[in-house]
Amino acid sequence: MLAQGIKNTESALGYFGLAYYENNVDELRAIGIDPDERDGGASCITPSAETVQNGSYRPLSRPLFIYVNADKITPSVEKFVEFYLNNADELASDVGYVAMPEDAYELALERFRARTSGTVFGAEGVDATGTRVEEMLQAASEDTVGQE
């Protein structure tokens, strides 16, 4: 296990999920990230459920995605994706992950039900690093509405 190797080696450095750090918080030291202009002069930002969820612990936090082939959606796949998006917040916390805000799951579910494909990352003028997923989904939703 990576956390074991790091805590048993004085000069070690490693990257792993927040859950692993939180399970070893008494034996490891987290690295603070220098904030940028979006953080309004904040001091170094340390990893926590709050800083991961709000996107300020960037670029060392990231969302977890599932990808669905729109051409292969069967009733079973549809049920699974809807179950996942309706329960991901609870399931994430069960395994030590940080859930996205509830509205992110709702926007993703709307996008799935509308069978909208493609990424919400990389939109012109949007810095995906630290931009919250729900903001990208909302912007993509507004772009889609404007194209109808």
Order of alpha helices (4+ residues) and beta strands (2+ residues): alpha-alpha-alpha-alpha-alpha-alpha
